[in-house]
């Protein structure tokens, strides 16, 4: 995914998956920290470009 161009379609797909991931947390009665939620949203918007970069940022929390 690191070579993936961040087109509007790609960003829309990311936003869809982030919304579903956050909904899954809440269905399980768990909620990510505000910082983690912000990182997920930055990934969805393209501010964080790759899943590897997202993993690194989450591991720093």
N, C-alpha and C positions, 0 to 999 in steps of 0.2 A: 504494500500500500504506500510505501514511501515515495514511489515514482508517480503516484496518482495525482492527476491535475485536479485542483479544487474548483471544479465547475459548480454552478448552482445546483445541479442534480446531485452531485456528490455531497454537497453541504446539506441538502434537504434529506438525503438518506442518512447522513450522520445524525442530524437533528432527530429524525424518527427513531433511530436506535437509542440515542441518549434518553429521549422521553420514555421509551419502553424500559430501559434499564432502571431509570429512576422510579418508574411505576412498579417494577418488580421488587425493588427494595421496600417500598411502602406496603405492598401486598404481603410481604413477609414480616411486617411490623418493624422494619429497620429503616433507618434513614442515614444517608451519607452525611458527613460533615459539610458545613457550608463551603469550606475550602475545596473539598472533593467535588461537590456539585458544581462549583465555579469552574474547576478544571474540565469536567465533562462538557460543560457549556462552551468553554473555550475551544475544545476539540470539535464540537458540533459547528461552531462558527468559522473554523479554519485558523483561528489564532494559534492553536497548537496543531501543527501540520500532520504529524504521524502518530500512530498508535504507540510506537516505541517512545516517542517524546512524552506522550500522556502517561505511560507506565513510569517513566523516570520521575515525572513531577508528582505522581501519586505516592511513589515510594519515599519521596522527600517529606511527606506530611507526617 
